[in-house]
Amino acid sequence: MKPVIFGLSGPVLTPAERAFFAECEPAGYILFKRNIVDRTQVRALTDSLRTLAGRDDLAILIDQEGGRVARMVPPEWPAFPAGPVFDAAYERAPMTAIQAARANGQALGVMLSEVGITVDCAPLLDVAQPDTTDAVACRTFGADPMRVAALGRATLEGLAEGGVVGVVKHMPGHGRAKVDTHHHLPTVTATDAELEIDLEPFRTLNQAPMGMTSHIVFDAWDADRPATLSPIVIERIIRERIGFDGLLMTDDIDMKALSGTAGDKAAGAIAAGCDLVLDCWARMDEMVEIAGRLGEISEVSRARLDRAMVSVGAAKGDFAELIATRDALLARA
């Protein structure tokens, strides 16, 4: 097994993808709108990936946060609220907002489980700042670390009840980035003491099964490398200071915040201490290059992957009832 999660080019596996994936055996896959038509098609696609891998516990990921970041969209599936909705509800009624976030997470899990998706890249634990890039600010649970952790925990618990593994992101914090990592490399100049605010939600939820890095340079820790490629940030900050021992994947290595070839970035992330590389765009030449640069997944990383995938069981709950419960709680708040 290669320590990489690959994207797919369309709604079905192509013959070239089928042959390549069978040979290189990636640790998992991630789906985007280009891969999604309706319930029947998505279920057939995820079943084909499990058959190809020969594993029922295959990691099949999606970014289904709610709001702007959603791959399964109306009219086939309902729209879900983004983080700021729960932040606003928490301002008025904290416990009600937490219950709503849990119901929302469980509804997401049930919806994803129905079509064979096993991992949701949510929740964000990024602590918002006044100048946080809009690419993140429109998705966060707010500016209070305790609130972010509480709503993040509720979301993780809800996803697990819905039969899906959650991914906390973007470690060690994306809230101070003033530019979008899809297009630029942010540099954060905050001091080590100031960055304690950013670490707090991740430390509170350091038992989460999966986490995702951020492509950000933190001057206080490693002024030369973004977190994804920094052994200092990954080992000293994420693993030791936060205390996170779950599966750590990169954010998409195709983002323009990172420079170099696909193979260079993938190899660099694994060398820095990431467990898995996330490569989303299904470009065959780049996937071949990445597979050629990466060895087999380490025993430690494979154990983290296995542990994460057995952390949840079958989906529980009625989807319509969960949505109704969430909406009633938000209305009450």
N, C-alpha and C positions, 0 to 999 in steps of 0.2 A: 504494500500500500504506500502510495506517495502522499506526503504531507501537504496536500493542496485541495482546495475546493474550486471546481471549475464551473463556468456558466455553459449554457447550451444556446445554440444559434436560433432555434425555432420551437414550434409546438410539438414536434416529434424529433426523436434522435435521427440524425442522418447516418447513412452507412459508414461514412468516414469517422464520425464521432463514436459510433458503436464500436468500431474496430480499435480506435485509439484508446477509448476508456477501458475496454476489456484488457488491453495490453498494459496500460500504466496504472490502473486501479487507483483512481483518486479517492481521498478520504470522504468526499461528499460532493454535492452539487448545489448551485444556487439558481433560483428561478426569478425571471423578470417579466414584464408585461409582454415581451415578445414571445414568451413561452406559454402564455395563458390565453385560452379561448373561453372555455366553460368548464363546469364541474366534471363532466364525463371525460373530456380531453385531458384535463390536468391529472385526474386519477389514473388514466391510462399511461400518461407520461411518467408519473412517479412509480407506478407499478413496473414499467419497463426498466427504470433505473435500478430498482431493487432486484429484479430478475437478473439483470446484467451483473450486478455486484455480488449476487448470491447472499445478500444480507437483508433481513427484515428490519434491522436497526440502523439502516443507512441514514446518514445525516443529509437531509434535503432541506435547504435553507430558503428563506424568503425575507425580504424587508417589508413587513406589514405592520407599520407603526400606527397608522391612522393619519388623517390630514394629508399633507403633501406627499408623504412617503407611504405609498400603497401600490401594490402590483396587482392585486385582485380587486377590481373596481366595479361600480354600478354599470349596467343594471344587473349583472349576474350576482354580484355580492353587494351588501350595503356598505356605505361609507362609515368609517369609524372616526371618532374625535381624536385630535392630536393632544400632546402633553399639556399645552397651555389651558385647555378646557378644564383639566383636573386641577391644575394649579389655581385657577380662579375659584373653582368649587372649594378647594381646601381653605382658601382665604376666608370663606364664609362658614364652612362646616367641615372641619378636618376629618372626623371619623366617617362622615357620609361620603366625602370625596374618596377616601381610602377604599370604602366598600364599593363605590362605583368603579374605581380603577381595577379592583379585583374581578368584578363581574365583567368588565370590558376585556381584561386579559383572558378570562376563561372563555368568553364568546369568541375571541380571536383564535384561541387554541382549538375549540370545537370546530370552527370553520376551516382551519388549516388541516386538522386531523382528517376531516371528511375527504379531502382530496389527496391524502398521503404525504403532506408536508410535515416534517418532524421538528424543525428548528425555526424560530422566529427571531430575527435580529432586532430585538427590543428587550428591555427598555433602555432609553437614554438615561444615564446618570450624570450627565454634564450639568454643571451649575452655571446658570446664565449670569452674564455680566451686562452692564449697560451698553457695551459696544460689541457684544457677541455677534458674529456674522449671522445674517438672517438664515443662512442655510442650516444653522443649528438652533437659533433662537426660537424659530417657529415650531420647534419640536420638543423643547425641554419641559420639565416639570417645574421650572422656576429658578429663583435665585437663592433660596434657602436650602442649605445642604440637608437639614433634617427632613424637610418636606420632600425633597427629591428622593431621598432614601426611602421614606415611607411609601410614597406612591410607586417607586420602583419595585420595592418589595411586594406590594400588593399585585403589581402587574406580573412579576415572576411567579408568584403563587397562583394567580389566575391562569396563566399559560400552562403551568404544570397540571392543574386540575383539568384543563382542556386537552391534555395529552401531548403537549409540545414543550420543547426545551427553549428557554429564553437565553438571550445573549446580552450581557451588560456592556454598554459602550458609552463613550470612546475612551478607553483607559490611556493615560491617567487623568483625562479630563479635556474636553474640547471647548469649554465655555469661554476661555480667554482668547480664542482665535478670532481675529478681526477680518480674516479673508477665508474664502471657501476653499477647502483642500482639494475639491474637484479640479480647481484651476490654478491654485497658488500654494506655496509652502508658507504656513504661518510661523512666526517666531514669537514666543511668549517671553517677556522680560520680567515677569513677576518674581519676587524672591521666594526662596524655599519656604519661609514662614507664611507668606501670602498664599502659596499653593496648597497649604493644608486644607483650605476650604474646598478645593477641587477634589482632593483625595478622600474627603470624609464620606460621601455616599458610597464610593467603591469599597472603602474599608468596612463600612457598616454591612455591606452585602458581599463580603469577600468569599462567602461560601457558594456564590452563584456557580452553576455548572460550566458556563462558557462566558468568555469576555472577548472584546475586540479592541485593538489598539487605535491610536490616533496618529495621523501623519503630521505631527507638530514638533518643532524644535523648542525645547524648554531650556533657556539659557542657564537657569539655576542648576540644572542636572547634567546636561550634555549639549553644549553650544554648537557642536559640529554635526550632530545627526538627529533626524526626527525620531520620535519615540519608537516607531515600528522597526527601525534599523539600529536602535541603540541598546547594546547589552547592559549599559548602565541603568537606563530607565526601566528596562524589562526586569532585570534581576534585582536591583537595589530598591526601585520604587514600586513596581507592580507586584513582584513576587515577595519581597521582604517587607517593605514599609506598609503597603496595602494588605499584604498577607494573602494574596489571591493564588490559589493552587489549582484552579480549574483550567479548562482548555482555553488557550489564548490564541486567537486568530488575528490576522492583520485585517485592517480595513482594505478595501479594494486596492490592489497594488497598481492598477492602471490610472489612479488619480494623478493629476499633474503635480501634486505636492512632492511626489517622489521622482527622481531622475534616474536614468540608466535604462538598460534593456530589461525586458520582462524577466529574463533569467537572472540578471544581476540583482534585481530587486527581490525576487523570490529567494535566491540563495542567501542574500544579505539578511532577510527577515528571519529565516531559520537559524542562521549563524548567530543572530542577536538573541535568540531564545524564544521566538514565537513557535507555537506548536504546529500551526497550519497557516498556509498562504491562501488568501482569497483573491482569485482572478476571475473577473465576472463576465468578460466580453466575448468569450467563445471564439477568439481568433485562433485558428488551428496552428498557424506558424508559431505564435507566442506560447500556446499550450504545449506544443512539442518541445520548444526551447526550455520552458519551465520544467517539464518532466525530465528532460535530459540533464538539468543542473541539480535536481534534487535526488537525494538518496532515499532509502526507505524511511518511513516514519520511525522515530525513536520509540523505544519501549515505554519511556515515561509519557511521551505524547499520546501513544496508542492507549495507554491505561487511562489517561485523562479523557480521551474521546469516548472510550467504552463506559467510563463512569458517568459521563454526562448523558449518554444516550440511554442508560438504564435508570436515570434519575426520575423519570416520569412513567406513568402507566397509561392505561386506556383513557380515552376522553370521557369526561363526566359532565353531565348537564345538558339541558335543552337549549338550543341556540336562541330561539325566539324568546324564551323566558328570560335568558340572561340579558339579552338586549333590552327587553322591557324593564328588567330590574335596574340596569345601568341608567336608563333614561329617566326612570322615576327618581332614582337617587340624585342624579344631576339636577333634575327639576326642583327637588326638595332643597338642595344646597343653594 
